[in-house]
């Protein structure tokens, strides 16, 4: 078949055009740049801001990318919902024309634009592939539109590959269990070296990495650590990330009387996040829901013990004693897990090294090879200089 040259990415992720470059959330950019190497031209259809990006964003280095700015919709309140309903037909028309101009359409779900992309995509008659980046198994508090997107992707309507984090027995063949990555093979090797040298000691160094929003339950980590300090244990916490919960987390730490045990680093570049992993012992990730748990795999690659939620794909990542599972939002369970790590350091040293070996298999290069294989199997994807045999 004719080589695929033109890719359209449909994404709800907000992009920033600033100082002549396109910026977005750093892990997303790392994955997006894999796609820019597979196609000659890449158009991103997403909301776009003309202002300085937040600190947790990076610039897209590839020069074959341009933006097709779409209106940003969604949000709480009646006015936001009415605006979304009014703009939906306009967005559908815009997406249809963009899709007709592409060879391949890549839709990222779940999200408002993802839903429209899944509805419009089959009408364009173009090759198409979806990444469902959320919790594929669903969860009680999720939006009804997320359930609708999963239903459409499982139905005959979509008709293209769907990469998910943990397929279910009832899923059709086009739903493919896949993984995510934000680290290069070189960064993973750096983690392997750090893991080989790591030994648990005092103080126990705990870290949280992620957006500081209510569903991420960072407050649970702060409360668990300050409770242990109150009990006389030498435990320290570093919170890496920014968001609406930051002020409340600072207040919780202050009110505990142990604010000195908690450090807030804000949003920092990936290289500094990797340095933070090298200086930590335990990652706590107890969100209400979790897609792939990319931070968990990164931390495991660096030999950290991961305490994660009994929800979503984290249950698979931490299976076979690769970490500790607790109910999401359970302060007492997190506190007990941290105390057990303090009490049995040699046991958890061995777990950390074993988890690091397992996580070393997941890199950005491996992710790209997997994408090539999926697209080749689906429609005979070709790209000069890249063979499906390499995957």
C-alpha positions in Angstrom: 0.0 0.0 0.0 1.0 3.7 -0.3 3.1 4.8 2.7 1.1 6.6 5.4 2.3 10.3 5.3 -0.3 12.4 7.1 -1.4 11.8 10.7 -4.2 13.7 12.5 -4.1 13.5 16.3 -7.4 14.3 18.1 -6.8 15.2 21.7 -8.4 17.0 24.6 -5.0 17.8 26.0 -4.5 21.6 26.1 -1.5 22.7 24.0 0.4 26.0 24.3 1.9 28.0 21.4 4.6 30.0 23.0 7.9 31.5 21.7 7.5 29.8 18.3 7.0 26.3 19.8 4.2 24.0 20.7 4.1 22.9 24.3 2.1 20.3 26.3 2.2 18.1 29.3 5.7 16.4 29.3 4.7 12.7 29.4 2.2 13.4 26.6 4.9 15.2 24.5 7.3 12.2 24.9 4.7 9.9 23.5 3.6 12.3 20.8 7.1 12.6 19.4 7.1 8.9 18.7 4.2 9.5 16.3 6.1 12.4 14.6 8.8 10.0 13.7 6.3 7.6 12.0 4.6 10.2 9.8 5.9 13.0 7.5 3.2 15.4 8.6 1.3 15.6 11.9 -1.6 17.8 12.7 -2.9 18.1 16.3 -6.6 19.0 16.7 -7.0 20.2 20.3 -7.6 23.2 22.4 -4.7 25.7 22.1 -3.7 28.6 24.4 -1.5 31.5 23.3 0.4 31.9 26.6 3.3 30.6 28.6 2.9 26.9 29.5 3.0 25.5 33.1 6.3 24.2 34.4 5.3 20.5 33.9 5.1 21.1 30.1 7.8 20.5 27.4 8.2 21.8 23.9 7.6 19.4 20.9 11.0 19.3 19.2 9.8 17.8 15.9 9.4 20.3 13.1 6.7 18.4 11.2 3.9 19.3 13.5 1.2 22.0 13.3 -1.8 22.9 15.3 -5.4 22.9 14.3 -6.8 24.8 17.2 -10.3 23.8 18.4 -12.6 25.4 21.0 -12.1 24.2 24.6 -15.3 22.8 25.9 -16.5 21.0 29.1 -16.4 21.9 32.7 -18.9 22.1 35.6 -22.0 24.2 35.5 -25.0 24.7 33.3 -23.4 27.4 31.1 -20.4 25.2 30.4 -22.7 22.3 29.3 -24.8 24.6 27.1 -21.7 26.0 25.4 -20.5 22.4 24.8 -23.8 21.5 23.2 -23.8 24.5 21.0 -20.2 24.0 19.8 -20.5 20.2 19.3 -21.9 20.4 15.7 -19.2 23.0 14.7 -16.4 20.8 16.2 -17.8 17.7 14.4 -17.7 19.6 11.0 -14.1 20.8 11.7 -13.0 17.3 12.7 -14.6 15.7 9.7 -12.7 18.0 7.3 -9.4 17.5 9.2 -9.9 13.7 9.1 -10.6 13.6 5.3 -7.3 15.4 4.7 -5.3 12.7 6.7 -4.1 9.2 5.9 -4.4 8.1 9.6 -6.5 9.4 12.4 -5.3 8.9 16.0 -7.9 9.7 18.7 -7.0 10.0 22.3 -9.8 9.0 24.8 -11.5 9.6 27.2 -12.4 13.2 26.7 -14.9 15.5 25.1 -13.0 15.7 21.8 -12.2 12.0 22.0 -16.0 11.2 22.1 -16.5 13.3 18.9 -13.5 11.8 17.3 -14.9 8.3 17.9 -18.3 9.3 16.5 -16.9 11.1 13.4 -13.9 8.9 12.7 -15.6 6.0 10.9 -17.4 8.5 8.6 -14.1 9.7 7.3 -13.2 6.3 5.8 -9.6 6.8 7.0 -7.4 4.4 8.8 -7.9 5.0 12.5 -6.5 4.0 15.9 -7.6 5.0 19.4 -5.6 5.2 22.7 -7.9 4.9 25.7 -5.7 6.5 28.4 -8.2 6.1 31.2 -9.2 3.2 33.4 -10.6 0.7 30.9 -12.5 -1.3 33.5 -14.5 1.7 34.6 -15.1 3.0 38.1 -18.1 4.2 40.1 -17.6 8.0 39.9 -16.6 8.2 36.3 -18.5 10.4 33.8 -21.2 8.8 31.8 -19.5 10.0 28.6 -16.5 7.7 29.5 -18.8 4.7 29.6 -20.3 5.8 26.2 -16.8 6.0 24.7 -15.9 2.5 25.8 -19.2 1.2 24.5 -18.6 2.7 21.1 -15.0 1.5 21.0 -16.2 -2.1 21.8 -19.0 -1.9 19.2 -18.7 -2.5 15.4 -18.9 1.3 14.9 -15.3 2.2 15.5 -13.7 -0.7 13.6 -10.1 0.1 14.2 -7.4 -0.8 16.8 -8.0 0.4 20.4 -5.1 0.3 22.8 -6.1 0.0 26.4 -4.5 -0.8 29.8 -5.7 -4.3 30.4 -8.4 -5.7 28.1 -11.3 -7.7 29.4 -12.6 -11.1 28.3 -15.6 -9.6 26.7 -13.6 -7.2 24.5 -13.5 -7.7 20.7 -10.2 -8.5 19.0 -9.6 -4.9 18.0 -9.2 -4.0 21.7 -5.5 -4.5 22.4 -3.9 -4.6 25.8 -0.9 -2.2 25.6 1.4 -0.1 27.8 2.5 3.4 28.2 6.0 4.9 28.7 7.7 8.2 29.3 11.3 7.1 29.7 13.9 6.3 27.0 16.0 3.2 27.1 18.9 5.3 28.4 16.7 6.7 31.2 15.5 3.2 32.1 19.2 2.0 32.2 19.9 4.9 34.6 17.1 3.6 36.8 18.5 0.1 36.7 21.8 1.4 38.0 20.1 3.4 40.8 18.0 0.4 41.8 21.0 -1.8 42.1 22.5 0.6 44.7 19.4 1.4 46.6 19.1 0.2 50.3 16.2 1.2 52.5 17.3 3.0 55.7 16.5 6.0 57.9 14.8 8.3 57.1 12.3 6.5 54.9 12.0 8.8 51.9 8.4 8.9 50.4 7.4 10.6 47.2 4.2 11.6 45.5 4.3 12.5 41.8 1.3 13.8 39.8 -1.3 16.5 39.4 -2.6 17.8 42.7 -6.3 17.3 42.1 -8.8 15.9 44.5 -9.2 12.5 42.8 -5.4 11.9 43.1 -5.7 11.7 46.9 -2.4 13.3 47.7 -3.9 14.4 51.0 -3.9 10.7 52.0 -0.2 10.5 51.6 0.4 13.7 53.6 -1.8 12.5 56.4 -0.2 9.0 56.5 3.3 10.4 56.7 2.6 13.0 59.3 0.8 10.4 61.4 3.9 8.2 61.3 6.1 11.1 62.3 3.8 11.8 65.1 4.3 8.2 66.2 8.1 8.8 66.3 9.1 7.3 63.0 11.7 9.0 60.8 9.7 9.5 57.6 10.0 12.3 55.0 7.6 13.1 52.1 8.3 15.0 48.9 5.3 16.1 46.9 6.1 16.7 43.2 3.4 18.4 41.2 1.0 21.3 41.1 -2.7 21.8 41.0 -5.8 23.0 42.8 -5.1 21.0 45.9 -1.7 22.5 46.7 -2.9 25.1 49.3 -5.0 22.5 51.1 -2.1 20.0 51.2 0.1 22.7 52.7 -2.5 23.5 55.3 -2.9 19.8 56.2 0.9 19.5 56.7 1.0 22.7 58.8 -2.0 21.6 61.0 -0.3 18.3 61.7 2.5 20.0 63.5 5.1 18.2 61.2 5.3 20.5 58.2 9.1 20.1 58.3 8.6 16.5 57.2 6.8 17.4 54.0 8.5 19.2 51.1 6.5 20.7 48.1 8.6 20.8 44.9 5.9 22.0 42.5 5.8 20.9 38.9 9.3 20.1 37.7 10.9 18.9 34.4 11.2 15.2 33.8 15.0 15.2 34.4 14.4 16.6 37.9 11.6 14.0 38.5 14.2 11.3 37.7 16.6 12.8 40.2 13.7 12.8 42.7 13.2 9.1 42.1 16.9 8.5 42.7 16.6 10.2 46.1 13.4 8.4 47.2 12.5 5.0 48.6 8.7 4.7 48.2 6.1 6.1 45.8 2.5 6.4 47.0 -0.1 6.5 44.3 -3.6 6.0 45.7 -5.9 7.8 43.2 -9.6 7.0 43.0 -8.9 5.8 39.4 -5.8 5.2 37.4 -5.2 4.6 33.7 -1.9 3.0 33.2 0.0 4.3 36.2 2.9 5.7 34.3 4.5 7.2 37.4 4.3 3.8 39.1 6.3 2.1 36.3 8.9 5.0 36.2 9.4 4.7 40.0 9.6 0.9 39.8 12.3 1.2 37.1 14.3 3.2 39.6 13.9 0.6 42.3 11.2 2.3 44.4 8.6 0.4 46.4 5.2 1.4 45.0 2.1 1.6 47.2 -0.9 1.8 44.8 -4.7 1.7 44.7 -6.7 -1.5 44.4 -8.2 0.0 41.2 -7.7 0.0 37.5 -4.5 -1.2 35.9 -2.4 -0.6 39.0 -3.6 -4.0 40.2 -1.9 -5.6 37.3 1.3 -3.5 37.5 1.8 -4.4 41.2 0.7 -8.0 40.9 3.0 -10.8 41.8 4.5 -8.9 44.8 5.9 -6.1 42.7 4.4 -3.6 45.2 1.7 -3.0 47.8 -2.0 -2.5 47.0 -4.3 -0.6 49.3 -7.9 0.7 49.0 -7.9 4.1 47.3 -8.0 7.0 49.8 -7.4 4.8 52.8 -5.0 6.7 55.2 -4.8 3.8 57.7 -3.8 1.3 55.0 -1.1 3.6 53.6 0.2 4.2 57.1 0.3 0.5 57.8 2.1 -0.2 54.5 4.8 2.4 55.2 5.3 1.1 58.7 5.7 -2.4 57.3 8.4 -1.1 54.9 10.2 0.5 57.9 10.0 -2.8 59.9 11.2 -5.1 57.0 13.7 -3.2 54.9 15.6 -6.2 53.6 12.3 -7.8 52.4 11.4 -4.7 50.5 14.9 -4.2 49.2 14.4 -7.5 47.3 11.0 -6.4 46.0 12.4 -3.1 44.8 15.1 -4.9 42.8 12.7 -7.4 41.3 10.2 -4.7 40.3 13.0 -2.7 38.7 13.9 -5.7 36.5 10.3 -6.1 35.4 9.8 -2.3 34.7 13.0 -2.1 32.6 11.1 -3.7 29.7 9.0 -0.7 29.2 10.6 2.2 27.2 9.5 4.8 24.6 11.4 2.9 21.9 9.6 -0.3 22.8 6.3 1.6 22.7 7.0 2.9 19.2 7.9 -0.6 18.0 4.6 -1.8 19.4 2.6 0.9 17.6 4.3 0.1 14.3 3.3 -3.6 14.7 -0.4 -2.8 15.6 -0.8 -0.5 12.6 0.9 -2.9 10.2 -1.3 -5.7 11.4 -4.5 -3.5 11.1 -4.0 -2.0 7.6 -0.5 -2.7 6.4 1.1 0.5 7.7 4.3 1.5 5.9 6.8 4.2 6.5 10.0 4.5 4.5 13.0 3.4 6.7 10.8 1.7 9.3 9.8 -2.0 9.0 7.2 -3.9 11.0 9.8 -6.6 11.4 11.7 -4.2 13.8 8.7 -4.4 16.1 
